[in-house]
Amino acid sequence: MDEARLKRLRMRSWRRGMKEMDLILGPFSDTELETLAPEEIDIYEALLNENDQDLYPWITARISGTHPGPEALVALLDRIAGFATDRLTPKS
């Protein structure tokens, strides 16, 4: 895996311009990027090119069971939303 590319993607994930997206994508990129297949990294990079004003509702809508967003991004959006939900759910 290209470490420079992963580092660049992590930085872009943490510096989105919308704090809510920083807090969703930053932790995801820190822990999950290295587990993604090369084609999923390409999709993640495409996802980072989307506007935060579109990404945020696409991800948060998954909490209510809807799955909006471009078809090519749906699986990764589901994974990101699942990661964020698991991360924020209190453990008993």
PyMOL Python script that loads the backbone (N, CA, C, O; Angstrom):
from pymol import cmd

cmd.read_pdbstr("""\
ATOM      1  N   MET A   1       0.847  -1.178   0.000  1.00  0.00           N
ATOM      2  CA  MET A   1       0.000   0.000   0.000  1.00  0.00           C
ATOM      3  C   MET A   1       0.892   1.241   0.000  1.00  0.00           C
ATOM      4  O   MET A   1       1.918   1.273   0.680  1.00  0.00           O
ATOM      5  N   ASP A   2       0.508   2.238  -0.746  1.00  0.00           N
ATOM      6  CA  ASP A   2       1.259   3.484  -0.860  1.00  0.00           C
ATOM      7  C   ASP A   2       1.049   4.332   0.402  1.00  0.00           C
ATOM      8  O   ASP A   2      -0.009   4.937   0.576  1.00  0.00           O
ATOM      9  N   GLU A   3       2.043   4.371   1.266  1.00  0.00           N
ATOM     10  CA  GLU A   3       1.937   5.088   2.546  1.00  0.00           C
ATOM     11  C   GLU A   3       1.692   6.589   2.353  1.00  0.00           C
ATOM     12  O   GLU A   3       0.949   7.199   3.123  1.00  0.00           O
ATOM     13  N   ALA A   4       2.306   7.178   1.342  1.00  0.00           N
ATOM     14  CA  ALA A   4       2.114   8.614   1.102  1.00  0.00           C
ATOM     15  C   ALA A   4       0.654   8.900   0.741  1.00  0.00           C
ATOM     16  O   ALA A   4       0.084   9.899   1.179  1.00  0.00           O
ATOM     17  N   ARG A   5       0.059   8.018  -0.057  1.00  0.00           N
ATOM     18  CA  ARG A   5      -1.348   8.188  -0.430  1.00  0.00           C
ATOM     19  C   ARG A   5      -2.241   8.054   0.803  1.00  0.00           C
ATOM     20  O   ARG A   5      -3.155   8.855   0.996  1.00  0.00           O
ATOM     21  N   LEU A   6      -1.981   7.047   1.636  1.00  0.00           N
ATOM     22  CA  LEU A   6      -2.787   6.859   2.844  1.00  0.00           C
ATOM     23  C   LEU A   6      -2.662   8.066   3.773  1.00  0.00           C
ATOM     24  O   LEU A   6      -3.654   8.506   4.354  1.00  0.00           O
ATOM     25  N   LYS A   7      -1.461   8.597   3.914  1.00  0.00           N
ATOM     26  CA  LYS A   7      -1.244   9.770   4.756  1.00  0.00           C
ATOM     27  C   LYS A   7      -2.029  10.970   4.222  1.00  0.00           C
ATOM     28  O   LYS A   7      -2.642  11.715   4.988  1.00  0.00           O
ATOM     29  N   ARG A   8      -2.001  11.144   2.910  1.00  0.00           N
ATOM     30  CA  ARG A   8      -2.737  12.243   2.281  1.00  0.00           C
ATOM     31  C   ARG A   8      -4.250  12.083   2.495  1.00  0.00           C
ATOM     32  O   ARG A   8      -4.951  13.057   2.773  1.00  0.00           O
ATOM     33  N   LEU A   9      -4.742  10.848   2.362  1.00  0.00           N
ATOM     34  CA  LEU A   9      -6.175  10.592   2.559  1.00  0.00           C
ATOM     35  C   LEU A   9      -6.575  10.827   4.019  1.00  0.00           C
ATOM     36  O   LEU A   9      -7.655  11.351   4.292  1.00  0.00           O
ATOM     37  N   ARG A  10      -5.712  10.444   4.945  1.00  0.00           N
ATOM     38  CA  ARG A  10      -6.000  10.693   6.358  1.00  0.00           C
ATOM     39  C   ARG A  10      -6.088  12.199   6.632  1.00  0.00           C
ATOM     40  O   ARG A  10      -6.995  12.662   7.324  1.00  0.00           O
ATOM     41  N   MET A  11      -5.142  12.948   6.084  1.00  0.00           N
ATOM     42  CA  MET A  11      -5.144  14.392   6.292  1.00  0.00           C
ATOM     43  C   MET A  11      -6.418  15.011   5.709  1.00  0.00           C
ATOM     44  O   MET A  11      -7.042  15.862   6.342  1.00  0.00           O
ATOM     45  N   ARG A  12      -6.796  14.592   4.525  1.00  0.00           N
ATOM     46  CA  ARG A  12      -8.024  15.105   3.904  1.00  0.00           C
ATOM     47  C   ARG A  12      -9.260  14.707   4.714  1.00  0.00           C
ATOM     48  O   ARG A  12     -10.251  15.437   4.732  1.00  0.00           O
ATOM     49  N   SER A  13      -9.205  13.562   5.377  1.00  0.00           N
ATOM     50  CA  SER A  13     -10.335  13.101   6.190  1.00  0.00           C
ATOM     51  C   SER A  13     -10.507  13.945   7.445  1.00  0.00           C
ATOM     52  O   SER A  13     -11.630  14.182   7.890  1.00  0.00           O
ATOM     53  N   TRP A  14      -9.396  14.398   8.014  1.00  0.00           N
ATOM     54  CA  TRP A  14      -9.434  15.195   9.244  1.00  0.00           C
ATOM     55  C   TRP A  14      -9.624  16.678   8.986  1.00  0.00           C
ATOM     56  O   TRP A  14      -9.985  17.413   9.905  1.00  0.00           O
ATOM     57  N   ARG A  15      -9.395  17.138   7.774  1.00  0.00           N
ATOM     58  CA  ARG A  15      -9.481  18.576   7.472  1.00  0.00           C
ATOM     59  C   ARG A  15     -10.499  18.821   6.371  1.00  0.00           C
ATOM     60  O   ARG A  15     -10.161  19.266   5.274  1.00  0.00           O
ATOM     61  N   ARG A  16     -11.748  18.522   6.684  1.00  0.00           N
ATOM     62  CA  ARG A  16     -12.815  18.607   5.702  1.00  0.00           C
ATOM     63  C   ARG A  16     -13.369  20.020   5.540  1.00  0.00           C
ATOM     64  O   ARG A  16     -13.756  20.412   4.439  1.00  0.00           O
ATOM     65  N   GLY A  17     -13.407  20.776   6.619  1.00  0.00           N
ATOM     66  CA  GLY A  17     -14.039  22.088   6.561  1.00  0.00           C
ATOM     67  C   GLY A  17     -15.353  22.105   7.323  1.00  0.00           C
ATOM     68  O   GLY A  17     -15.852  23.167   7.695  1.00  0.00           O
ATOM     69  N   MET A  18     -15.906  20.926   7.551  1.00  0.00           N
ATOM     70  CA  MET A  18     -17.119  20.784   8.363  1.00  0.00           C
ATOM     71  C   MET A  18     -16.754  19.868   9.530  1.00  0.00           C
ATOM     72  O   MET A  18     -16.456  18.690   9.331  1.00  0.00           O
ATOM     73  N   LYS A  19     -16.778  20.409  10.742  1.00  0.00           N
ATOM     74  CA  LYS A  19     -16.290  19.679  11.914  1.00  0.00           C
ATOM     75  C   LYS A  19     -16.948  18.312  12.075  1.00  0.00           C
ATOM     76  O   LYS A  19     -16.288  17.344  12.451  1.00  0.00           O
ATOM     77  N   GLU A  20     -18.244  18.231  11.792  1.00  0.00           N
ATOM     78  CA  GLU A  20     -18.950  16.958  11.912  1.00  0.00           C
ATOM     79  C   GLU A  20     -18.334  15.892  11.008  1.00  0.00           C
ATOM     80  O   GLU A  20     -18.219  14.729  11.396  1.00  0.00           O
ATOM     81  N   MET A  21     -17.942  16.296   9.810  1.00  0.00           N
ATOM     82  CA  MET A  21     -17.336  15.337   8.882  1.00  0.00           C
ATOM     83  C   MET A  21     -15.922  14.987   9.319  1.00  0.00           C
ATOM     84  O   MET A  21     -15.482  13.854   9.128  1.00  0.00           O
ATOM     85  N   ASP A  22     -15.201  15.944   9.905  1.00  0.00           N
ATOM     86  CA  ASP A  22     -13.877  15.637  10.476  1.00  0.00           C
ATOM     87  C   ASP A  22     -14.006  14.521  11.506  1.00  0.00           C
ATOM     88  O   ASP A  22     -13.204  13.588  11.534  1.00  0.00           O
ATOM     89  N   LEU A  23     -15.033  14.632  12.357  1.00  0.00           N
ATOM     90  CA  LEU A  23     -15.215  13.687  13.457  1.00  0.00           C
ATOM     91  C   LEU A  23     -15.741  12.326  12.999  1.00  0.00           C
ATOM     92  O   LEU A  23     -15.615  11.338  13.722  1.00  0.00           O
ATOM     93  N   ILE A  24     -16.321  12.274  11.818  1.00  0.00           N
ATOM     94  CA  ILE A  24     -16.771  10.991  11.259  1.00  0.00           C
ATOM     95  C   ILE A  24     -15.643  10.353  10.450  1.00  0.00           C
ATOM     96  O   ILE A  24     -15.286   9.198  10.682  1.00  0.00           O
ATOM     97  N   LEU A  25     -15.086  11.103   9.504  1.00  0.00           N
ATOM     98  CA  LEU A  25     -14.099  10.527   8.586  1.00  0.00           C
ATOM     99  C   LEU A  25     -12.702  10.405   9.192  1.00  0.00           C
ATOM    100  O   LEU A  25     -11.955   9.494   8.834  1.00  0.00           O
ATOM    101  N   GLY A  26     -12.337  11.305  10.102  1.00  0.00           N
ATOM    102  CA  GLY A  26     -11.007  11.243  10.701  1.00  0.00           C
ATOM    103  C   GLY A  26     -10.734   9.925  11.420  1.00  0.00           C
ATOM    104  O   GLY A  26      -9.774   9.230  11.088  1.00  0.00           O
ATOM    105  N   PRO A  27     -11.568   9.571  12.405  1.00  0.00           N
ATOM    106  CA  PRO A  27     -11.344   8.298  13.099  1.00  0.00           C
ATOM    107  C   PRO A  27     -11.463   7.088  12.169  1.00  0.00           C
ATOM    108  O   PRO A  27     -10.729   6.112  12.319  1.00  0.00           O
ATOM    109  N   PHE A  28     -12.394   7.154  11.205  1.00  0.00           N
ATOM    110  CA  PHE A  28     -12.527   6.058  10.243  1.00  0.00           C
ATOM    111  C   PHE A  28     -11.219   5.882   9.482  1.00  0.00           C
ATOM    112  O   PHE A  28     -10.726   4.764   9.332  1.00  0.00           O
ATOM    113  N   SER A  29     -10.665   6.978   9.010  1.00  0.00           N
ATOM    114  CA  SER A  29      -9.430   6.876   8.219  1.00  0.00           C
ATOM    115  C   SER A  29      -8.263   6.387   9.071  1.00  0.00           C
ATOM    116  O   SER A  29      -7.413   5.641   8.585  1.00  0.00           O
ATOM    117  N   ASP A  30      -8.215   6.798  10.329  1.00  0.00           N
ATOM    118  CA  ASP A  30      -7.125   6.375  11.208  1.00  0.00           C
ATOM    119  C   ASP A  30      -7.119   4.869  11.452  1.00  0.00           C
ATOM    120  O   ASP A  30      -6.054   4.259  11.556  1.00  0.00           O
ATOM    121  N   THR A  31      -8.289   4.276  11.541  1.00  0.00           N
ATOM    122  CA  THR A  31      -8.352   2.853  11.895  1.00  0.00           C
ATOM    123  C   THR A  31      -8.706   1.921  10.749  1.00  0.00           C
ATOM    124  O   THR A  31      -8.354   0.742  10.791  1.00  0.00           O
ATOM    125  N   GLU A  32      -9.392   2.415   9.731  1.00  0.00           N
ATOM    126  CA  GLU A  32      -9.921   1.516   8.708  1.00  0.00           C
ATOM    127  C   GLU A  32      -9.233   1.582   7.343  1.00  0.00           C
ATOM    128  O   GLU A  32      -9.331   0.630   6.569  1.00  0.00           O
ATOM    129  N   LEU A  33      -8.547   2.671   7.030  1.00  0.00           N
ATOM    130  CA  LEU A  33      -7.971   2.805   5.687  1.00  0.00           C
ATOM    131  C   LEU A  33      -7.064   1.643   5.318  1.00  0.00           C
ATOM    132  O   LEU A  33      -7.116   1.144   4.194  1.00  0.00           O
ATOM    133  N   GLU A  34      -6.247   1.219   6.243  1.00  0.00           N
ATOM    134  CA  GLU A  34      -5.295   0.144   5.933  1.00  0.00           C
ATOM    135  C   GLU A  34      -5.971  -1.201   5.724  1.00  0.00           C
ATOM    136  O   GLU A  34      -5.349  -2.129   5.208  1.00  0.00           O
ATOM    137  N   THR A  35      -7.248  -1.323   6.119  1.00  0.00           N
ATOM    138  CA  THR A  35      -7.976  -2.575   5.927  1.00  0.00           C
ATOM    139  C   THR A  35      -8.729  -2.596   4.601  1.00  0.00           C
ATOM    140  O   THR A  35      -9.249  -3.637   4.198  1.00  0.00           O
ATOM    141  N   LEU A  36      -8.791  -1.452   3.920  1.00  0.00           N
ATOM    142  CA  LEU A  36      -9.518  -1.379   2.656  1.00  0.00           C
ATOM    143  C   LEU A  36      -8.702  -1.978   1.523  1.00  0.00           C
ATOM    144  O   LEU A  36      -7.480  -1.843   1.475  1.00  0.00           O
ATOM    145  N   ALA A  37      -9.400  -2.638   0.619  1.00  0.00           N
ATOM    146  CA  ALA A  37      -8.776  -3.163  -0.600  1.00  0.00           C
ATOM    147  C   ALA A  37      -8.408  -1.987  -1.508  1.00  0.00           C
ATOM    148  O   ALA A  37      -8.996  -0.912  -1.381  1.00  0.00           O
ATOM    149  N   PRO A  38      -7.458  -2.167  -2.412  1.00  0.00           N
ATOM    150  CA  PRO A  38      -7.058  -1.060  -3.295  1.00  0.00           C
ATOM    151  C   PRO A  38      -8.222  -0.404  -4.037  1.00  0.00           C
ATOM    152  O   PRO A  38      -8.247   0.819  -4.181  1.00  0.00           O
ATOM    153  N   GLU A  39      -9.181  -1.194  -4.509  1.00  0.00           N
ATOM    154  CA  GLU A  39     -10.327  -0.598  -5.210  1.00  0.00           C
ATOM    155  C   GLU A  39     -11.217   0.187  -4.249  1.00  0.00           C
ATOM    156  O   GLU A  39     -11.862   1.152  -4.658  1.00  0.00           O
ATOM    157  N   GLU A  40     -11.260  -0.215  -2.972  1.00  0.00           N
ATOM    158  CA  GLU A  40     -12.016   0.537  -1.979  1.00  0.00           C
ATOM    159  C   GLU A  40     -11.313   1.847  -1.633  1.00  0.00           C
ATOM    160  O   GLU A  40     -11.971   2.847  -1.346  1.00  0.00           O
ATOM    161  N   ILE A  41      -9.992   1.847  -1.659  1.00  0.00           N
ATOM    162  CA  ILE A  41      -9.233   3.090  -1.453  1.00  0.00           C
ATOM    163  C   ILE A  41      -9.571   4.082  -2.564  1.00  0.00           C
ATOM    164  O   ILE A  41      -9.736   5.274  -2.304  1.00  0.00           O
ATOM    165  N   ASP A  42      -9.675   3.595  -3.797  1.00  0.00           N
ATOM    166  CA  ASP A  42     -10.057   4.461  -4.913  1.00  0.00           C
ATOM    167  C   ASP A  42     -11.443   5.065  -4.675  1.00  0.00           C
ATOM    168  O   ASP A  42     -11.662   6.250  -4.927  1.00  0.00           O
ATOM    169  N   ILE A  43     -12.374   4.242  -4.190  1.00  0.00           N
ATOM    170  CA  ILE A  43     -13.729   4.721  -3.910  1.00  0.00           C
ATOM    171  C   ILE A  43     -13.702   5.723  -2.757  1.00  0.00           C
ATOM    172  O   ILE A  43     -14.404   6.733  -2.801  1.00  0.00           O
ATOM    173  N   TYR A  44     -12.902   5.453  -1.730  1.00  0.00           N
ATOM    174  CA  TYR A  44     -12.785   6.385  -0.609  1.00  0.00           C
ATOM    175  C   TYR A  44     -12.247   7.737  -1.091  1.00  0.00           C
ATOM    176  O   TYR A  44     -12.724   8.791  -0.671  1.00  0.00           O
ATOM    177  N   GLU A  45     -11.261   7.691  -1.965  1.00  0.00           N
ATOM    178  CA  GLU A  45     -10.717   8.939  -2.498  1.00  0.00           C
ATOM    179  C   GLU A  45     -11.783   9.705  -3.281  1.00  0.00           C
ATOM    180  O   GLU A  45     -11.857  10.930  -3.190  1.00  0.00           O
ATOM    181  N   ALA A  46     -12.602   8.993  -4.045  1.00  0.00           N
ATOM    182  CA  ALA A  46     -13.708   9.631  -4.761  1.00  0.00           C
ATOM    183  C   ALA A  46     -14.716  10.221  -3.777  1.00  0.00           C
ATOM    184  O   ALA A  46     -15.251  11.306  -4.003  1.00  0.00           O
ATOM    185  N   LEU A  47     -14.969   9.500  -2.684  1.00  0.00           N
ATOM    186  CA  LEU A  47     -15.880   9.979  -1.655  1.00  0.00           C
ATOM    187  C   LEU A  47     -15.374  11.292  -1.067  1.00  0.00           C
ATOM    188  O   LEU A  47     -16.167  12.197  -0.805  1.00  0.00           O
ATOM    189  N   LEU A  48     -14.072  11.406  -0.859  1.00  0.00           N
ATOM    190  CA  LEU A  48     -13.501  12.638  -0.303  1.00  0.00           C
ATOM    191  C   LEU A  48     -13.648  13.829  -1.244  1.00  0.00           C
ATOM    192  O   LEU A  48     -13.532  14.978  -0.818  1.00  0.00           O
ATOM    193  N   ASN A  49     -13.899  13.562  -2.506  1.00  0.00           N
ATOM    194  CA  ASN A  49     -14.108  14.651  -3.462  1.00  0.00           C
ATOM    195  C   ASN A  49     -15.538  15.205  -3.420  1.00  0.00           C
ATOM    196  O   ASN A  49     -15.831  16.223  -4.047  1.00  0.00           O
ATOM    197  N   GLU A  50     -16.422  14.533  -2.681  1.00  0.00           N
ATOM    198  CA  GLU A  50     -17.801  14.998  -2.542  1.00  0.00           C
ATOM    199  C   GLU A  50     -17.860  16.151  -1.544  1.00  0.00           C
ATOM    200  O   GLU A  50     -16.990  16.288  -0.684  1.00  0.00           O
ATOM    201  N   ASN A  51     -18.883  16.964  -1.670  1.00  0.00           N
ATOM    202  CA  ASN A  51     -19.094  18.080  -0.738  1.00  0.00           C
ATOM    203  C   ASN A  51     -19.569  17.558   0.611  1.00  0.00           C
ATOM    204  O   ASN A  51     -20.353  16.612   0.680  1.00  0.00           O
ATOM    205  N   ASP A  52     -19.089  18.182   1.681  1.00  0.00           N
ATOM    206  CA  ASP A  52     -19.521  17.796   3.022  1.00  0.00           C
ATOM    207  C   ASP A  52     -21.031  17.937   3.184  1.00  0.00           C
ATOM    208  O   ASP A  52     -21.659  17.135   3.875  1.00  0.00           O
ATOM    209  N   GLN A  53     -21.612  18.948   2.555  1.00  0.00           N
ATOM    210  CA  GLN A  53     -23.054  19.183   2.668  1.00  0.00           C
ATOM    211  C   GLN A  53     -23.857  18.040   2.046  1.00  0.00           C
ATOM    212  O   GLN A  53     -25.032  17.870   2.372  1.00  0.00           O
ATOM    213  N   ASP A  54     -23.250  17.263   1.165  1.00  0.00           N
ATOM    214  CA  ASP A  54     -23.882  16.063   0.618  1.00  0.00           C
ATOM    215  C   ASP A  54     -23.525  14.837   1.452  1.00  0.00           C
ATOM    216  O   ASP A  54     -24.393  14.022   1.765  1.00  0.00           O
ATOM    217  N   LEU A  55     -22.255  14.707   1.810  1.00  0.00           N
ATOM    218  CA  LEU A  55     -21.790  13.535   2.558  1.00  0.00           C
ATOM    219  C   LEU A  55     -22.481  13.379   3.906  1.00  0.00           C
ATOM    220  O   LEU A  55     -22.909  12.282   4.266  1.00  0.00           O
ATOM    221  N   TYR A  56     -22.589  14.460   4.640  1.00  0.00           N
ATOM    222  CA  TYR A  56     -23.137  14.370   5.993  1.00  0.00           C
ATOM    223  C   TYR A  56     -24.547  13.766   5.985  1.00  0.00           C
ATOM    224  O   TYR A  56     -24.790  12.825   6.741  1.00  0.00           O
ATOM    225  N   PRO A  57     -25.484  14.257   5.174  1.00  0.00           N
ATOM    226  CA  PRO A  57     -26.809  13.621   5.184  1.00  0.00           C
ATOM    227  C   PRO A  57     -26.795  12.196   4.619  1.00  0.00           C
ATOM    228  O   PRO A  57     -27.591  11.357   5.043  1.00  0.00           O
ATOM    229  N   TRP A  58     -25.901  11.918   3.671  1.00  0.00           N
ATOM    230  CA  TRP A  58     -25.828  10.549   3.152  1.00  0.00           C
ATOM    231  C   TRP A  58     -25.427   9.577   4.255  1.00  0.00           C
ATOM    232  O   TRP A  58     -25.953   8.466   4.324  1.00  0.00           O
ATOM    233  N   ILE A  59     -24.505   9.984   5.113  1.00  0.00           N
ATOM    234  CA  ILE A  59     -24.027   9.109   6.185  1.00  0.00           C
ATOM    235  C   ILE A  59     -25.027   9.055   7.330  1.00  0.00           C
ATOM    236  O   ILE A  59     -25.354   7.971   7.813  1.00  0.00           O
ATOM    237  N   THR A  60     -25.515  10.203   7.770  1.00  0.00           N
ATOM    238  CA  THR A  60     -26.411  10.215   8.923  1.00  0.00           C
ATOM    239  C   THR A  60     -27.784   9.620   8.605  1.00  0.00           C
ATOM    240  O   THR A  60     -28.463   9.145   9.515  1.00  0.00           O
ATOM    241  N   ALA A  61     -28.201   9.632   7.368  1.00  0.00           N
ATOM    242  CA  ALA A  61     -29.488   9.026   6.996  1.00  0.00           C
ATOM    243  C   ALA A  61     -29.497   7.528   7.264  1.00  0.00           C
ATOM    244  O   ALA A  61     -30.566   6.945   7.448  1.00  0.00           O
ATOM    245  N   ARG A  62     -28.343   6.901   7.290  1.00  0.00           N
ATOM    246  CA  ARG A  62     -28.263   5.459   7.517  1.00  0.00           C
ATOM    247  C   ARG A  62     -28.716   5.074   8.921  1.00  0.00           C
ATOM    248  O   ARG A  62     -29.091   3.926   9.159  1.00  0.00           O
ATOM    249  N   ILE A  63     -28.684   6.021   9.847  1.00  0.00           N
ATOM    250  CA  ILE A  63     -29.177   5.764  11.200  1.00  0.00           C
ATOM    251  C   ILE A  63     -30.674   5.443  11.154  1.00  0.00           C
ATOM    252  O   ILE A  63     -31.156   4.597  11.908  1.00  0.00           O
ATOM    253  N   SER A  64     -31.398   6.118  10.271  1.00  0.00           N
ATOM    254  CA  SER A  64     -32.840   5.880  10.155  1.00  0.00           C
ATOM    255  C   SER A  64     -33.175   4.800   9.134  1.00  0.00           C
ATOM    256  O   SER A  64     -34.349   4.542   8.870  1.00  0.00           O
ATOM    257  N   GLY A  65     -32.162   4.173   8.562  1.00  0.00           N
ATOM    258  CA  GLY A  65     -32.401   3.050   7.666  1.00  0.00           C
ATOM    259  C   GLY A  65     -32.510   3.386   6.190  1.00  0.00           C
ATOM    260  O   GLY A  65     -32.829   2.513   5.382  1.00  0.00           O
ATOM    261  N   THR A  66     -32.252   4.633   5.823  1.00  0.00           N
ATOM    262  CA  THR A  66     -32.246   4.965   4.396  1.00  0.00           C
ATOM    263  C   THR A  66     -30.810   4.987   3.898  1.00  0.00           C
ATOM    264  O   THR A  66     -29.879   5.157   4.684  1.00  0.00           O
ATOM    265  N   HIS A  67     -30.633   4.820   2.617  1.00  0.00           N
ATOM    266  CA  HIS A  67     -29.286   4.690   2.053  1.00  0.00           C
ATOM    267  C   HIS A  67     -29.107   5.582   0.825  1.00  0.00           C
ATOM    268  O   HIS A  67     -28.899   5.085  -0.282  1.00  0.00           O
ATOM    269  N   PRO A  68     -29.189   6.906   1.024  1.00  0.00           N
ATOM    270  CA  PRO A  68     -28.990   7.809  -0.112  1.00  0.00           C
ATOM    271  C   PRO A  68     -27.520   7.917  -0.506  1.00  0.00           C
ATOM    272  O   PRO A  68     -26.618   7.495   0.219  1.00  0.00           O
ATOM    273  N   GLY A  69     -27.323   8.492  -1.668  1.00  0.00           N
ATOM    274  CA  GLY A  69     -25.965   8.716  -2.154  1.00  0.00           C
ATOM    275  C   GLY A  69     -25.756   7.999  -3.473  1.00  0.00           C
ATOM    276  O   GLY A  69     -26.555   7.144  -3.856  1.00  0.00           O
ATOM    277  N   PRO A  70     -24.681   8.346  -4.169  1.00  0.00           N
ATOM    278  CA  PRO A  70     -24.370   7.695  -5.445  1.00  0.00           C
ATOM    279  C   PRO A  70     -24.164   6.191  -5.262  1.00  0.00           C
ATOM    280  O   PRO A  70     -23.530   5.763  -4.297  1.00  0.00           O
ATOM    281  N   GLU A  71     -24.684   5.413  -6.159  1.00  0.00           N
ATOM    282  CA  GLU A  71     -24.611   3.948  -6.085  1.00  0.00           C
ATOM    283  C   GLU A  71     -23.184   3.455  -5.867  1.00  0.00           C
ATOM    284  O   GLU A  71     -22.968   2.508  -5.110  1.00  0.00           O
ATOM    285  N   ALA A  72     -22.220   4.075  -6.511  1.00  0.00           N
ATOM    286  CA  ALA A  72     -20.818   3.640  -6.387  1.00  0.00           C
ATOM    287  C   ALA A  72     -20.274   3.818  -4.964  1.00  0.00           C
ATOM    288  O   ALA A  72     -19.298   3.167  -4.591  1.00  0.00           O
ATOM    289  N   LEU A  73     -20.894   4.691  -4.175  1.00  0.00           N
ATOM    290  CA  LEU A  73     -20.409   4.976  -2.820  1.00  0.00           C
ATOM    291  C   LEU A  73     -21.214   4.299  -1.719  1.00  0.00           C
ATOM    292  O   LEU A  73     -20.811   4.332  -0.556  1.00  0.00           O
ATOM    293  N   VAL A  74     -22.349   3.681  -2.064  1.00  0.00           N
ATOM    294  CA  VAL A  74     -23.279   3.178  -1.048  1.00  0.00           C
ATOM    295  C   VAL A  74     -22.623   2.206  -0.073  1.00  0.00           C
ATOM    296  O   VAL A  74     -22.802   2.355   1.136  1.00  0.00           O
ATOM    297  N   ALA A  75     -21.882   1.231  -0.547  1.00  0.00           N
ATOM    298  CA  ALA A  75     -21.273   0.242   0.358  1.00  0.00           C
ATOM    299  C   ALA A  75     -20.288   0.906   1.317  1.00  0.00           C
ATOM    300  O   ALA A  75     -20.263   0.575   2.502  1.00  0.00           O
ATOM    301  N   LEU A  76     -19.487   1.828   0.823  1.00  0.00           N
ATOM    302  CA  LEU A  76     -18.518   2.502   1.683  1.00  0.00           C
ATOM    303  C   LEU A  76     -19.218   3.461   2.648  1.00  0.00           C
ATOM    304  O   LEU A  76     -18.811   3.576   3.804  1.00  0.00           O
ATOM    305  N   LEU A  77     -20.266   4.148   2.188  1.00  0.00           N
ATOM    306  CA  LEU A  77     -21.040   5.008   3.083  1.00  0.00           C
ATOM    307  C   LEU A  77     -21.654   4.177   4.209  1.00  0.00           C
ATOM    308  O   LEU A  77     -21.672   4.612   5.360  1.00  0.00           O
ATOM    309  N   ASP A  78     -22.157   2.985   3.885  1.00  0.00           N
ATOM    310  CA  ASP A  78     -22.705   2.081   4.908  1.00  0.00           C
ATOM    311  C   ASP A  78     -21.626   1.709   5.920  1.00  0.00           C
ATOM    312  O   ASP A  78     -21.871   1.701   7.126  1.00  0.00           O
ATOM    313  N   ARG A  79     -20.444   1.405   5.426  1.00  0.00           N
ATOM    314  CA  ARG A  79     -19.340   1.008   6.317  1.00  0.00           C
ATOM    315  C   ARG A  79     -18.921   2.155   7.230  1.00  0.00           C
ATOM    316  O   ARG A  79     -18.683   1.949   8.420  1.00  0.00           O
ATOM    317  N   ILE A  80     -18.831   3.353   6.679  1.00  0.00           N
ATOM    318  CA  ILE A  80     -18.453   4.522   7.472  1.00  0.00           C
ATOM    319  C   ILE A  80     -19.516   4.803   8.530  1.00  0.00           C
ATOM    320  O   ILE A  80     -19.182   5.059   9.687  1.00  0.00           O
ATOM    321  N   ALA A  81     -20.784   4.758   8.148  1.00  0.00           N
ATOM    322  CA  ALA A  81     -21.866   4.998   9.103  1.00  0.00           C
ATOM    323  C   ALA A  81     -21.868   3.941  10.201  1.00  0.00           C
ATOM    324  O   ALA A  81     -22.076   4.265  11.370  1.00  0.00           O
ATOM    325  N   GLY A  82     -21.639   2.690   9.840  1.00  0.00           N
ATOM    326  CA  GLY A  82     -21.574   1.619  10.839  1.00  0.00           C
ATOM    327  C   GLY A  82     -20.423   1.831  11.800  1.00  0.00           C
ATOM    328  O   GLY A  82     -20.566   1.635  13.007  1.00  0.00           O
ATOM    329  N   PHE A  83     -19.283   2.233  11.265  1.00  0.00           N
ATOM    330  CA  PHE A  83     -18.113   2.507  12.108  1.00  0.00           C
ATOM    331  C   PHE A  83     -18.420   3.638  13.091  1.00  0.00           C
ATOM    332  O   PHE A  83     -18.128   3.529  14.282  1.00  0.00           O
ATOM    333  N   ALA A  84     -19.013   4.727  12.584  1.00  0.00           N
ATOM    334  CA  ALA A  84     -19.317   5.876  13.440  1.00  0.00           C
ATOM    335  C   ALA A  84     -20.334   5.488  14.514  1.00  0.00           C
ATOM    336  O   ALA A  84     -20.201   5.892  15.669  1.00  0.00           O
ATOM    337  N   THR A  85     -21.330   4.719  14.144  1.00  0.00           N
ATOM    338  CA  THR A  85     -22.349   4.290  15.105  1.00  0.00           C
ATOM    339  C   THR A  85     -21.723   3.415  16.191  1.00  0.00           C
ATOM    340  O   THR A  85     -21.983   3.614  17.378  1.00  0.00           O
ATOM    341  N   ASP A  86     -20.902   2.451  15.788  1.00  0.00           N
ATOM    342  CA  ASP A  86     -20.244   1.575  16.766  1.00  0.00           C
ATOM    343  C   ASP A  86     -19.336   2.368  17.698  1.00  0.00           C
ATOM    344  O   ASP A  86     -19.268   2.098  18.897  1.00  0.00           O
ATOM    345  N   ARG A  87     -18.648   3.337  17.139  1.00  0.00           N
ATOM    346  CA  ARG A  87     -17.706   4.138  17.908  1.00  0.00           C
ATOM    347  C   ARG A  87     -18.417   4.991  18.945  1.00  0.00           C
ATOM    348  O   ARG A  87     -17.884   5.231  20.029  1.00  0.00           O
ATOM    349  N   LEU A  88     -19.620   5.451  18.615  1.00  0.00           N
ATOM    350  CA  LEU A  88     -20.332   6.373  19.490  1.00  0.00           C
ATOM    351  C   LEU A  88     -21.349   5.688  20.402  1.00  0.00           C
ATOM    352  O   LEU A  88     -21.940   6.342  21.261  1.00  0.00           O
ATOM    353  N   THR A  89     -21.561   4.382  20.230  1.00  0.00           N
ATOM    354  CA  THR A  89     -22.498   3.649  21.068  1.00  0.00           C
ATOM    355  C   THR A  89     -21.819   3.286  22.375  1.00  0.00           C
ATOM    356  O   THR A  89     -20.759   2.660  22.367  1.00  0.00           O
ATOM    357  N   PRO A  90     -22.417   3.670  23.506  1.00  0.00           N
ATOM    358  CA  PRO A  90     -21.805   3.317  24.785  1.00  0.00           C
ATOM    359  C   PRO A  90     -21.714   1.797  24.957  1.00  0.00           C
ATOM    360  O   PRO A  90     -22.648   1.063  24.635  1.00  0.00           O
ATOM    361  N   LYS A  91     -20.594   1.357  25.459  1.00  0.00           N
ATOM    362  CA  LYS A  91     -20.378  -0.075  25.710  1.00  0.00           C
ATOM    363  C   LYS A  91     -20.787  -0.365  27.153  1.00  0.00           C
ATOM    364  O   LYS A  91     -20.472   0.400  28.064  1.00  0.00           O
ATOM    365  N   SER A  92     -21.486  -1.469  27.345  1.00  0.00           N
ATOM    366  CA  SER A  92     -21.913  -1.805  28.722  1.00  0.00           C
ATOM    367  C   SER A  92     -21.006  -2.842  29.347  1.00  0.00           C
ATOM    368  O   SER A  92     -21.217  -3.237  30.494  1.00  0.00           O
TER     369      SER A  92
END
""", "prot")
cmd.dss("prot")
cmd.show_as("cartoon", "prot")
cmd.util.cbc("prot")
cmd.orient("prot")
